[in-house]
Amino acid sequence: MEAAAVGVRFDGVQLFLDMSDGGAVAFPLDWFPVLQAATAAEREHFAISMDHQQLFWPEINEDVNVPALPSFLGKSAARQCDSREGDFPAWPPG
């Protein structure tokens, strides 16, 4: 199985997907318009499927399929981060 999602967090412009291997992947929040429009409280109330491949926000009826995200399909728009150090590079890269 691929790395499994174990958590989600947000800053003002990014969604950070925490992975079971200790790393994290950052995605632009504007890729997720429903989450972008949600309140901080709505974003914090999420569930992770038992196989750690789906995320769901019940209050706003939003779900994310982890394996379908671009970084897992070999696209480069998402960024790998090291969540253990808490040091995330600036977005956009470059």
HELIX and SHEET records of a PDB file:
HELIX    1   1 LEU A   29  TRP A   31  5                                   3    
HELIX    2   2 PRO A   33  ALA A   37  1                                   5    
HELIX    3   3 ALA A   40  GLU A   44  1                                   5    
HELIX    4   4 VAL A   66  ALA A   68  5                                   3    
HELIX    5   5 PRO A   70  LEU A   73  5                                   4    
SHEET    1   A 4 ALA A   5  PHE A  10  0                                        
SHEET    2   A 4 GLN A  14  MET A  19 -1                                        
SHEET    3   A 4 ALA A  24  PRO A  28 -1                                        
SHEET    4   A 4 ARG A  79  CYS A  81 -1                                        
SHEET    1   B 3 ALA A  47  ILE A  48  0                                        
SHEET    2   B 3 GLN A  54  TRP A  57 -1                                        
SHEET    3   B 3 GLU A  62  ASN A  65 -1                                        
END                                                                             
